């Protein structure tokens, strides 16, 4: 078995093997040529029972009946074209009846689309809003390592409330039929655990707790999982002697002065952190690239990703367990063995060193993003809604702020991490929660300039505008070395903030120092006014201050 046929079969088998590892037991397939790798993989898998049904419409309803009776997802396989269109009535019934199904539709590869190829139609999002999720797969490739985690995600999506069908469209190239001997199990990543209950079973808790031995850590991404999770996570970390790497947008580092397990500078610590035996990951993928690199390097460690909404943040494709459970409940109930005493002490030392490096980098009065945010956020009153715009702003907060004595309510737009709509989002927060602060860059400000009209509704939002004359974040990235850098990436906006604010009737105060910037923002906040605090930033100075900070760990950003 060689070439395209082998690759297609191994790809299909890896996907079916991942689905089986995540709980799939039933497959209903209809005969067809294009779907050969999928059907053959299902037939050869030792953990899957396959029913072959010629009529795809009947197959759809048969799978629906299996899923209804057994309370778990069943999978459907069919060839391209009108074959899968015949699933339509069963898919709609599964949607409205909240029945989990995994729809595996074979398709022609991209080169056969829109060219009159036989049995070929547009299958992208064929079932519209009647599926919980749609995934367009690439043609088969040699890399199989990510398919098990992807398969577990499909199962979780089908079970998440409300349960329902999930559609995966798989383009397959000829030749489709492998010849000769085949392997039963291609080598892919290890077992993945995925549970459909918000409260994990006791057996699952015991199974997971037995893996939490040795040197470990908790990693919390940008989702704010609430005070109940915070208490439970800190308690678990203390029991296990483990540090908590908390994204700035998680809110865990605000008001965390007495909890030393919550690192103040997790990005900087990750740059020098040793390898771990296990890690528990909550609340999405972290903003910090350094933490991501640290997680990526530990390919052989136990890495558990926990989510209660069916979406698992694992961009590095190295999770060993995907846990579908309430994060706070899981933390309260998990056991494990405490790490050696030196483990947490090592991270505390690295954290203190990072604090010294941050203080040194921010010691001057010339403003840059990190210094202003470090000064301001440590003075914000308890509960102040704080919006951190994407790009360099949220990264500067991640790098330099550390822990704060009070706990502002931190928000960010990390779903897609775009810079559009950031001001409008912040105005909405202030309208609902009271006087707030939005820290934004000049491009985010320009992208949502019309949002300044919302100030006429007397919404008390202080806009802290970091004006670094363009896309300052790219100065930290490889694009900065290109001769076309300014033209293609820096893109200075050429907008006068004072004139823009004035056009909408907002006061705009230009500041020249770190202290002046913090004082102006706090003054407008206390007065309950909507205003712009304009902080001109020298991008060369800002980049140099960041590099001094990163040099403390011997690594760049």
Steps between C-alpha positions, in 0.01 A plus 500: 500500500679813383444861402164675504296190584709424808494861613123519460441179692735589785342846523149352512604235750663756729179705501279195572747379763479838674120489492506151649739613774254780581204262530366427150379142461249500210556588133235494229646504149359496148696353209690746284832546324623834638430393858706179467778601744246595767286190460803269491648663810172453687469136391856422608481674835464248786293732722241609243181316397402585141156474338502527119176652362463569129244784524662809659165639613426178685857493632454845650189402691651166601795682657254735668324202656829354625598829661159541660502150644858498627532862612828549314603630160490276194698578184380513140725443196399562138652594168488845342215673320130425538580203725560721802216734403273207583609528864312833515174396669681293764744785567214744557328253731825450693535876532151557634504184711848572644644167385881478457622385157842516331455560125806393298444604139755406234568771243702566187836677559535873423633445145173327402270771635320745269621330184211271406642189669246223540320451832638831629308784661559764764490309830629786717256556785243297309275463806518865603392578855373147562844381615681601817825540310640460150862411422657509153797264504810526283584214264684215674856574609779313674455677835250300704599621848219755536210286386431327833452830680291631211281189517445545873395857429241375250352267757491776760330739254231242427427452873523858625161642596297500290628177348475459124671410173854607404605500133854421379567530125801297382649551151670179381726446198528198274620230517257421780550129551810379685650175369686240700535467876394781726575591859217474752617801699713776353713670765327814628487684830406323820156460655271796537237516775184695428192494722156630417394591853566834665581307818774246443438148627691380805687247291617779271611711797703210637648425158610860449620552856733202467676684216559818703826391655839664481568849369190670363327828430162657429466718190200735476425671169314826431150385600377632834361187666372685806580522871390143575758364257764736636457367854492138383805540275707666771404231749599225254830672422579526871421131555725396212777755553448626145529851351213662310583662164204737464434711191450867583147490351402213732483749787679257732801729545288793616444516873728196538757650735471230764506199266859431408408199287359746242807623312519873443708471181415165341624598153845589630514197729410268211808617310723343765269232639614137517300215350199367689343157552140615474296810436131586534377754244185711544331799338627500143845533345729751674593829332864445590707343226764408757250292697381343175857407407552352847188286461596399148844378602357256757381244247539207739331657804142449615299801377132518595277760334180568694188663354130497580380629163631243254777716353850396600788745456792288382675682213818298563310171452675335792224460758492148640156546657202716404275528806140608446414616853437805716848644574427612858335171592788304351759703693316450827485124459838418348768341713859422416845497654672824602810599304840515670532812717763655276262506200274786609798678654677500164206671333469751783866590445451543126190710567685735738779537246245592233346759733841662544553498123158657440561769759835584340352514150217729619710724726521799268228762465508490121180314415465170324212253510637270771600775742167684476293185545716386791449833678129542420375148564655494844290805590165415343216472753352161581251378239585759232415359157825489302515418130837404352508538123669242282841510337780663704281641779392171653850359456651795685256439787592129493871579516525788747201538732555206734256463792288785631367568852149584379302300246364691201269296278716420200354445153650430159383390155701179471245302299663605173745754648412766245544875541162584351217602732720531808374849595135404446548194721654713773216753484254213542687381808497847654130543423424180689753516784575866559810715450775303328830519313584380150871469419538500120764553234473759227395251231226353722389860568488576127317176415208591726500879482122524456461348846597838646144609418388276786646749743200723422295248697697606808675165533795548737792342316861619522690409182870461572645539152851369435611684187809321368445607139379171362521127556756497780449130569671416169822647635512187718450267203718390205324741263699784659809387305333543161579810287125538444427496874358852532302479180354155551477456878564814704240704306499831694136612530551875457213582736508790748330362813413843635320599181324163481383522861398861457283413203291288736510747790744302716775663701849375405801551725848446364748375761877477495593275793400175665375674813304758302332228293387305808385816681298624202324165453421470872372858509256453212395164650423653839299777335296247298589671173550363152839620380812412303841496666749527214837335578755555220740206491846490347489154335879464503513574873207266567668216313830562679330492845329172412825347380674600823227323692517185286880495526465426871406143404741484208224468241325734260125552465 
